[in-house]
C-alpha cells in the first residue's frame, strides 16, 4: 500500500517558529542589549499596491574570548529581527549575525565609494575654477 501524506514545513502551532525561538533565546540574557522596535510604513506613489509596514529590531549579544596573548577581548554579534506586513500577509525573519555583518560592511563600502566619488568631483571643480581664474 502506497500512501501519500500531505506534509508541511509550517509550524504546527504548538512549537514556536524560528523567529520566536531565537527572540526568546536572547530575551532576558544579561549579556544582551536591544533596540526598541522601529515601525516604518512605506507607501508607494499614489498608494498603488498598498502600504507596507516594517518592524525592525536589532539585538546585540556580547561575548568575550581570549586572544593569542592570553588577554580577554570583547566582541559582539547582532541579530536583526524583521517583520513585514503587506496586504495583511506577515513575513517574519530573524537575520543572523553573519547577514547583519554583511549588511553593515556593504553599507560602509557604499559610504566609502560615495566619499571617493564626491572628492573626485570636488577636485575636478576646483581645478576648473583655478584654470578659469
Steps between C-alpha positions, in 0.01 A plus 500: 500500500648830390357794695589862432499734797452873481802626696566864560804674640275760659498508880225289653389778731635314801869586449638850457627591155872581453431875544331454839745232608807720440334810646407296808852359535652849505235670715606564857862387468738723700740544207230617256391853411230585251348797326136592525312366198481762224186505289527631145204531266588532133234629263556478123417793272126554487460210740501252212574156637418595858726594786751272669588499868850404611590436863876489560681416824870432551621282786870498594653217698838572655770238543858477620780284369865455578740619231841353416661718767269355765301823535123511529356677196138605465298469182135503408260346251184669376181323399240699308134412543288615206124477467336608175124528454366559150136453407438337838762230435778500762855381434737469796875459463778469753813608315801334663818684597676398178229670293493808727880526468478475121236775486719724718811432286312574177361823644850610607638409155232713332578791732869474408422488128270801532768700687758415231266594218411830669868578569589442132213725386598778742866477393400523133281805573787671686732429211252655254459810721876539528545476122217750442654761736 
